[in-house]
Amino acid sequence: RNFSKTIVPPERAFNRFLLNFNDNLPEPFFIWIHVFPPHHPYLPVEPFMGMFDSSPELRTLKSQWKLPLNLSYKDEMQPTVDILRDRYDEFIRYCDKQFEDFITRLTTGDNLKNTLIILSSDHGETFERNFLGHTGPHLYEPLTNIPLIIREPGQNKRIVIDELAEQIDIPPTILELADIPAPSWMEGHSLVPLMRGKRLPSHPVFSMTFGGNPSRGERISKGTIAVWEGDYKLIYYLEEKKSLLFNLKEDPDELNNLINKESEAAKRLLPLIQENLKEANEKISRGK
């Protein structure tokens, strides 16, 4: 069941769930709660507003709507964009607190005794490189490096897993933890082996931003695809046929493009992107 209807403060979505929790949920149950914050506009309530930037700027809806969201901006706007980044961080802090309060209320009884909790997001935001937002052509780490937190029933010890994963890994992970076989058509890899201290076979992971509407049968010909393998990340712009190559271990801020310096890595990664795009377009053509 989806307990979110519209663009609302996160506590309202959580409260709607709590109001329905005791009476209307079957056993077993699967719940997806989608909170719109911290999407733009970044307007947290007190005391979070001003937590990271005490200036009076960009504290209203009107002032934030004046900025070129999901558009390019000029260099002289960077100080203002930096303040907006702080408002975004404040908004995230506000959402974190609401999620903390929600989990605290759930743990007052036995509600989480046999419940798996997963927290993630669909994307980050960009406040640099002359682009503001998340729907543009770029796939740098501030946009693609998103949280994934999994808490199993009865788990009290925190474990940090430094491995690459994709959103499509979440469904097979849920099914394995629920002892339900994953269907043969399901993409992604279960992360349960990693959660048990094991390693998964090495495999690349992908991210994509594109134009058009594949759900209507439109093949992907415009946009950007990124692939990660080991320490390397390759970003490929489809229309420009331009590639960027980074060693994230040595250059986590993606400032040093190695495309002309480490040709072997580029030769290995670019075909992976081309094959991924080919498979995606074949599925679109088949209507899958």
LINZIUR-V277796 format. One record per pair of residues at least 4 apart in sequence whose ideal C-beta (glycine too) atoms are under 8 Angstrom apart, sorted by sequence separation. I is the first residue (numbers start at 1). J is the second residue. D is the distance in Angstrom with one decimal. If there is no record, write none. Layout:
i=I j=J d=D
i=I j=J d=D
This chain:
i=4 j=8 d=7.1
i=8 j=12 d=4.2
i=9 j=13 d=7.9
i=10 j=14 d=6.2
i=11 j=15 d=5.9
i=12 j=16 d=6.5
i=13 j=17 d=6.9
i=14 j=18 d=6.5
i=15 j=19 d=6.3
i=16 j=20 d=6.6
i=17 j=21 d=6.1
i=20 j=24 d=4.7
i=21 j=25 d=6.1
i=25 j=29 d=4.6
i=38 j=42 d=6.4
i=44 j=48 d=3.8
i=45 j=49 d=6.7
i=46 j=50 d=8.0
i=47 j=51 d=6.9
i=50 j=54 d=5.0
i=53 j=57 d=7.9
i=59 j=63 d=6.9
i=60 j=64 d=7.0
i=61 j=65 d=6.2
i=62 j=66 d=7.2
i=65 j=69 d=7.9
i=68 j=72 d=7.1
i=73 j=77 d=4.4
i=77 j=81 d=5.6
i=78 j=82 d=6.2
i=79 j=83 d=7.1
i=80 j=84 d=6.7
i=81 j=85 d=6.5
i=82 j=86 d=6.9
i=83 j=87 d=6.7
i=84 j=88 d=6.5
i=85 j=89 d=6.5
i=86 j=90 d=6.3
i=87 j=91 d=6.4
i=88 j=92 d=6.6
i=89 j=93 d=6.5
i=90 j=94 d=6.5
i=91 j=95 d=6.5
i=92 j=96 d=6.3
i=93 j=97 d=6.7
i=94 j=98 d=6.7
i=95 j=99 d=6.4
i=96 j=100 d=6.3
i=97 j=101 d=6.4
i=98 j=102 d=6.4
i=99 j=103 d=6.4
i=100 j=104 d=6.3
i=101 j=105 d=6.5
i=102 j=106 d=6.6
i=103 j=107 d=6.2
i=104 j=108 d=7.3
i=107 j=111 d=7.1
i=111 j=115 d=6.8
i=139 j=143 d=6.1
i=140 j=144 d=7.2
i=141 j=145 d=4.5
i=151 j=155 d=5.4
i=165 j=169 d=4.9
i=169 j=173 d=5.9
i=170 j=174 d=6.4
i=171 j=175 d=6.4
i=172 j=176 d=6.3
i=173 j=177 d=6.4
i=174 j=178 d=6.2
i=176 j=180 d=7.7
i=182 j=186 d=4.8
i=191 j=195 d=6.0
i=192 j=196 d=6.3
i=194 j=198 d=6.7
i=210 j=214 d=7.8
i=214 j=218 d=5.9
i=228 j=232 d=7.3
i=237 j=241 d=7.1
i=247 j=251 d=5.4
i=248 j=252 d=5.5
i=251 j=255 d=5.9
i=258 j=262 d=4.5
i=262 j=266 d=6.6
i=263 j=267 d=5.9
i=264 j=268 d=6.5
i=265 j=269 d=6.1
i=266 j=270 d=5.8
i=267 j=271 d=7.6
i=268 j=272 d=7.4
i=269 j=273 d=6.8
i=270 j=274 d=6.4
i=271 j=275 d=6.1
i=272 j=276 d=6.3
i=273 j=277 d=6.3
i=274 j=278 d=6.4
i=275 j=279 d=6.4
i=276 j=280 d=6.4
i=277 j=281 d=6.3
i=278 j=282 d=6.3
i=279 j=283 d=6.5
i=280 j=284 d=6.5
i=281 j=285 d=6.4
i=282 j=286 d=6.4
i=284 j=288 d=8.0
i=8 j=13 d=6.0
i=20 j=25 d=6.9
i=44 j=49 d=5.1
i=58 j=63 d=5.2
i=68 j=73 d=5.3
i=73 j=78 d=7.8
i=106 j=111 d=4.6
i=107 j=112 d=5.4
i=112 j=117 d=7.2
i=126 j=131 d=5.2
i=127 j=132 d=6.2
i=131 j=136 d=5.0
i=138 j=143 d=6.6
i=139 j=144 d=5.5
i=175 j=180 d=4.4
i=193 j=198 d=4.1
i=194 j=199 d=7.2
i=213 j=218 d=5.1
i=214 j=219 d=7.5
i=228 j=233 d=4.9
i=236 j=241 d=7.9
i=237 j=242 d=4.5
i=246 j=251 d=5.5
i=251 j=256 d=4.8
i=283 j=288 d=4.6
i=25 j=31 d=7.5
i=43 j=49 d=7.3
i=57 j=63 d=7.0
i=58 j=64 d=5.5
i=67 j=73 d=7.7
i=106 j=112 d=5.3
i=126 j=132 d=6.6
i=175 j=181 d=7.0
i=176 j=182 d=7.1
i=193 j=199 d=7.1
i=194 j=200 d=6.2
i=212 j=218 d=4.0
i=214 j=220 d=6.4
i=227 j=233 d=7.1
i=236 j=242 d=7.4
i=237 j=243 d=7.7
i=248 j=254 d=7.4
i=250 j=256 d=7.9
i=37 j=44 d=8.0
i=44 j=51 d=7.9
i=126 j=133 d=6.3
i=131 j=138 d=5.9
i=175 j=182 d=4.8
i=193 j=200 d=5.7
i=212 j=219 d=7.5
i=226 j=233 d=6.2
i=227 j=234 d=5.3
i=236 j=243 d=5.2
i=258 j=265 d=7.2
i=259 j=266 d=5.7
i=73 j=81 d=6.4
i=125 j=133 d=6.6
i=126 j=134 d=6.5
i=182 j=190 d=7.2
i=212 j=220 d=6.5
i=226 j=234 d=6.8
i=235 j=243 d=6.9
i=236 j=244 d=8.0
i=246 j=254 d=4.7
i=258 j=266 d=7.9
i=4 j=13 d=4.6
i=50 j=59 d=7.7
i=58 j=67 d=7.9
i=103 j=112 d=7.7
i=106 j=115 d=7.9
i=125 j=134 d=5.3
i=129 j=138 d=6.7
i=134 j=143 d=5.8
i=191 j=200 d=7.8
i=212 j=221 d=7.3
i=226 j=235 d=4.7
i=227 j=236 d=7.9
i=234 j=243 d=6.1
i=235 j=244 d=4.3
i=247 j=256 d=7.8
i=3 j=13 d=6.0
i=49 j=59 d=6.2
i=67 j=77 d=7.9
i=124 j=134 d=6.9
i=126 j=136 d=7.1
i=172 j=182 d=4.6
i=210 j=220 d=4.8
i=212 j=222 d=6.6
i=225 j=235 d=7.7
i=226 j=236 d=7.4
i=234 j=244 d=7.1
i=235 j=245 d=7.9
i=244 j=254 d=7.6
i=246 j=256 d=7.0
i=123 j=134 d=4.9
i=129 j=140 d=6.8
i=171 j=182 d=7.5
i=175 j=186 d=7.9
i=189 j=200 d=6.0
i=211 j=222 d=4.0
i=224 j=235 d=6.4
i=225 j=236 d=5.3
i=234 j=245 d=5.2
i=235 j=246 d=7.9
i=246 j=257 d=7.0
i=247 j=258 d=6.3
i=4 j=16 d=7.6
i=126 j=138 d=6.2
i=128 j=140 d=7.9
i=208 j=220 d=7.6
i=210 j=222 d=6.2
i=211 j=223 d=5.6
i=224 j=236 d=6.8
i=233 j=245 d=7.4
i=234 j=246 d=8.0
i=245 j=257 d=6.3
i=246 j=258 d=6.6
i=3 j=16 d=4.7
i=67 j=80 d=7.1
i=210 j=223 d=3.0
i=224 j=237 d=5.3
i=225 j=238 d=7.0
i=232 j=245 d=6.7
i=233 j=246 d=5.0
i=244 j=257 d=5.1
i=245 j=258 d=4.5
i=3 j=17 d=4.5
i=17 j=31 d=6.7
i=67 j=81 d=7.4
i=103 j=117 d=7.3
i=126 j=140 d=6.6
i=128 j=142 d=7.1
i=172 j=186 d=5.8
i=176 j=190 d=4.4
i=189 j=203 d=7.0
i=209 j=223 d=5.2
i=210 j=224 d=7.5
i=224 j=238 d=6.7
i=232 j=246 d=7.1
i=245 j=259 d=4.4
i=127 j=142 d=7.3
i=171 j=186 d=6.2
i=173 j=188 d=8.0
i=175 j=190 d=7.5
i=177 j=192 d=6.2
i=208 j=223 d=6.5
i=209 j=224 d=5.2
i=223 j=238 d=5.5
i=232 j=247 d=5.9
i=233 j=248 d=5.5
i=244 j=259 d=6.2
i=247 j=262 d=7.6
i=17 j=33 d=5.7
i=42 j=58 d=7.8
i=43 j=59 d=7.6
i=126 j=142 d=5.5
i=172 j=188 d=5.0
i=176 j=192 d=4.7
i=208 j=224 d=7.1
i=222 j=238 d=5.9
i=223 j=239 d=7.9
i=231 j=247 d=5.3
i=232 j=248 d=7.3
i=243 j=259 d=5.2
i=3 j=20 d=6.8
i=43 j=60 d=7.6
i=67 j=84 d=6.4
i=125 j=142 d=6.7
i=126 j=143 d=5.3
i=148 j=165 d=6.1
i=171 j=188 d=6.3
i=172 j=189 d=6.5
i=173 j=190 d=4.9
i=208 j=225 d=4.9
i=221 j=238 d=6.4
i=222 j=239 d=5.5
i=231 j=248 d=5.8
i=245 j=262 d=6.3
i=43 j=61 d=6.4
i=124 j=142 d=5.1
i=125 j=143 d=6.9
i=170 j=188 d=7.3
i=172 j=190 d=4.3
i=173 j=191 d=4.5
i=207 j=225 d=7.4
i=208 j=226 d=7.5
i=220 j=238 d=7.5
i=221 j=239 d=7.8
i=231 j=249 d=4.1
i=1 j=20 d=7.8
i=14 j=33 d=6.8
i=124 j=143 d=4.7
i=168 j=187 d=4.8
i=169 j=188 d=4.3
i=173 j=192 d=6.0
i=206 j=225 d=6.5
i=207 j=226 d=4.7
i=231 j=250 d=7.4
i=13 j=33 d=5.5
i=41 j=61 d=5.3
i=64 j=84 d=6.9
i=99 j=119 d=7.0
i=123 j=143 d=5.9
i=124 j=144 d=6.8
i=168 j=188 d=3.6
i=169 j=189 d=5.3
i=206 j=226 d=6.8
i=228 j=248 d=7.7
i=245 j=265 d=6.2
i=13 j=34 d=7.1
i=14 j=35 d=7.7
i=43 j=64 d=7.3
i=123 j=144 d=7.5
i=124 j=145 d=6.5
i=169 j=190 d=7.1
i=170 j=191 d=8.0
i=206 j=227 d=5.4
i=233 j=254 d=7.6
i=245 j=266 d=5.2
i=13 j=35 d=5.0
i=42 j=64 d=6.7
i=58 j=80 d=7.4
i=124 j=146 d=5.7
i=148 j=170 d=7.7
i=166 j=188 d=6.3
i=169 j=191 d=5.4
i=205 j=227 d=7.2
i=206 j=228 d=7.8
i=41 j=64 d=4.5
i=57 j=80 d=7.2
i=64 j=87 d=7.5
i=123 j=146 d=6.5
i=150 j=173 d=7.3
i=204 j=227 d=5.1
i=205 j=228 d=5.0
i=243 j=266 d=6.4
i=1 j=25 d=7.8
i=40 j=64 d=6.9
i=41 j=65 d=6.9
i=122 j=146 d=7.4
i=204 j=228 d=6.4
i=205 j=229 d=7.9
i=245 j=269 d=7.3
i=10 j=35 d=3.9
i=58 j=83 d=5.3
i=121 j=146 d=4.8
i=152 j=177 d=6.9
i=204 j=229 d=4.4
i=10 j=36 d=8.0
i=57 j=83 d=5.3
i=58 j=84 d=5.5
i=120 j=146 d=6.5
i=121 j=147 d=6.0
i=165 j=191 d=6.0
i=8 j=35 d=7.8
i=10 j=37 d=5.4
i=120 j=147 d=6.0
i=202 j=229 d=7.6
i=243 j=270 d=6.4
i=1 j=29 d=7.8
i=3 j=31 d=7.0
i=8 j=36 d=6.7
i=9 j=37 d=6.7
i=55 j=83 d=6.3
i=59 j=87 d=7.7
i=119 j=147 d=6.5
i=120 j=148 d=4.9
i=202 j=230 d=7.5
i=210 j=238 d=7.6
i=1 j=30 d=7.9
i=3 j=32 d=8.0
i=4 j=33 d=6.3
i=7 j=36 d=4.5
i=40 j=69 d=5.6
i=58 j=87 d=5.5
i=119 j=148 d=7.6
i=120 j=149 d=7.3
i=1 j=31 d=6.0
i=2 j=32 d=5.5
i=3 j=33 d=5.3
i=4 j=34 d=4.5
i=6 j=36 d=7.9
i=53 j=83 d=5.4
i=118 j=148 d=7.6
i=119 j=149 d=4.3
i=161 j=191 d=7.8
i=232 j=262 d=7.9
i=1 j=32 d=7.5
i=2 j=33 d=7.7
i=4 j=35 d=6.7
i=118 j=149 d=7.0
i=163 j=194 d=5.6
i=234 j=265 d=7.6
i=2 j=34 d=6.7
i=4 j=36 d=7.5
i=7 j=39 d=7.8
i=117 j=149 d=7.8
i=118 j=150 d=5.2
i=234 j=266 d=6.5
i=53 j=86 d=3.7
i=117 j=150 d=7.4
i=118 j=151 d=7.8
i=161 j=194 d=5.1
i=232 j=265 d=5.0
i=52 j=86 d=4.2
i=53 j=87 d=7.1
i=116 j=150 d=7.3
i=117 j=151 d=4.5
i=161 j=195 d=7.2
i=236 j=270 d=6.6
i=116 j=151 d=7.2
i=234 j=269 d=3.9
i=9 j=45 d=7.9
i=116 j=152 d=6.0
i=159 j=195 d=7.3
i=163 j=199 d=7.9
i=234 j=270 d=6.3
i=52 j=89 d=5.2
i=53 j=90 d=7.7
i=88 j=125 d=5.9
i=116 j=153 d=6.5
i=163 j=200 d=7.1
i=232 j=269 d=6.4
i=236 j=273 d=5.0
i=49 j=87 d=7.7
i=51 j=89 d=8.0
i=52 j=90 d=5.5
i=115 j=153 d=6.0
i=51 j=90 d=4.9
i=88 j=127 d=7.2
i=114 j=153 d=5.0
i=166 j=205 d=4.9
i=229 j=268 d=7.5
i=234 j=273 d=6.7
i=238 j=277 d=7.6
i=50 j=90 d=7.2
i=85 j=125 d=8.0
i=113 j=153 d=6.4
i=165 j=205 d=6.9
i=166 j=206 d=7.0
i=229 j=269 d=6.2
i=49 j=90 d=6.0
i=52 j=93 d=8.0
i=112 j=153 d=7.0
i=113 j=154 d=7.6
i=150 j=191 d=7.4
i=164 j=205 d=4.6
i=166 j=207 d=7.8
i=42 j=84 d=6.7
i=48 j=90 d=4.8
i=51 j=93 d=6.2
i=85 j=127 d=4.0
i=227 j=269 d=5.3
i=44 j=87 d=7.6
i=48 j=91 d=7.3
i=84 j=127 d=6.5
i=152 j=195 d=7.5
i=229 j=272 d=7.2
i=43 j=87 d=7.5
i=42 j=87 d=4.0
i=48 j=93 d=5.3
i=82 j=127 d=7.0
i=122 j=167 d=7.4
i=150 j=195 d=6.8
i=227 j=272 d=5.0
i=42 j=88 d=4.7
i=44 j=90 d=4.8
i=48 j=94 d=4.1
i=81 j=127 d=5.2
i=227 j=273 d=5.2
i=44 j=91 d=4.6
i=81 j=128 d=7.7
i=120 j=167 d=7.1
i=226 j=273 d=7.9
i=42 j=90 d=7.0
i=43 j=91 d=7.1
i=84 j=132 d=7.4
i=225 j=273 d=4.9
i=42 j=91 d=4.3
i=44 j=93 d=7.1
i=45 j=94 d=6.4
i=48 j=97 d=7.4
i=227 j=276 d=7.1
i=38 j=88 d=6.3
i=44 j=94 d=3.7
i=78 j=128 d=7.9
i=120 j=170 d=6.9
i=81 j=132 d=5.8
i=225 j=276 d=6.6
i=118 j=170 d=6.5
i=225 j=277 d=6.2
i=38 j=91 d=3.9
i=37 j=91 d=5.9
i=38 j=92 d=4.9
i=75 j=130 d=6.9
i=38 j=94 d=7.6
i=74 j=130 d=7.1
i=118 j=174 d=7.3
i=37 j=94 d=7.2
i=38 j=95 d=5.4
i=73 j=130 d=5.7
i=220 j=277 d=6.3
i=37 j=95 d=5.2
i=72 j=130 d=5.3
i=73 j=131 d=7.3
i=116 j=174 d=7.0
i=72 j=131 d=5.5
i=73 j=132 d=5.6
i=35 j=95 d=6.6
i=71 j=131 d=7.6
i=72 j=132 d=8.0
i=220 j=280 d=5.9
i=71 j=132 d=6.7
i=116 j=177 d=5.8
i=220 j=281 d=5.8
i=70 j=132 d=7.0
i=71 j=133 d=7.1
i=116 j=178 d=7.6
i=219 j=281 d=4.7
i=35 j=98 d=7.8
i=69 j=132 d=5.9
i=70 j=133 d=3.5
i=144 j=207 d=4.9
i=68 j=132 d=6.0
i=69 j=133 d=4.9
i=70 j=134 d=7.0
i=72 j=136 d=7.7
i=164 j=228 d=5.3
i=220 j=284 d=7.2
i=67 j=132 d=6.5
i=70 j=135 d=4.6
i=71 j=136 d=7.7
i=204 j=269 d=7.5
i=219 j=284 d=5.6
i=70 j=136 d=6.0
i=206 j=272 d=7.9
i=214 j=280 d=7.5
i=218 j=284 d=7.3
i=219 j=285 d=7.0
i=206 j=273 d=7.5
i=217 j=284 d=6.2
i=139 j=207 d=5.4
i=204 j=272 d=5.2
i=208 j=276 d=8.0
i=217 j=285 d=7.4
i=139 j=208 d=7.9
i=139 j=209 d=6.2
i=206 j=276 d=5.3
i=214 j=284 d=4.7
i=217 j=287 d=7.0
i=138 j=209 d=7.9
i=137 j=209 d=6.8
i=208 j=280 d=7.6
i=136 j=209 d=7.6
i=135 j=209 d=7.4
i=144 j=226 d=6.6
i=10 j=94 d=7.9
i=14 j=98 d=6.4
i=18 j=102 d=7.6
i=10 j=95 d=5.2
i=14 j=99 d=7.6
i=17 j=102 d=7.9
i=139 j=224 d=5.3
i=137 j=223 d=7.2
i=138 j=224 d=6.8
i=139 j=225 d=7.7
i=11 j=98 d=4.8
i=14 j=101 d=7.7
i=18 j=105 d=6.4
i=137 j=224 d=5.2
i=139 j=226 d=4.1
i=10 j=98 d=4.3
i=14 j=102 d=4.1
i=18 j=106 d=7.9
i=9 j=98 d=7.6
i=10 j=99 d=7.0
i=11 j=101 d=7.3
i=21 j=111 d=6.9
i=11 j=102 d=7.6
i=40 j=133 d=7.4
i=140 j=235 d=7.7
i=139 j=235 d=5.4
i=138 j=235 d=7.8
i=137 j=237 d=6.6
i=185 j=288 d=8.0
i=141 j=248 d=7.3
i=141 j=252 d=7.1
i=141 j=253 d=7.8
i=141 j=254 d=6.2
i=140 j=254 d=5.5
i=30 j=174 d=7.9
i=28 j=178 d=7.5
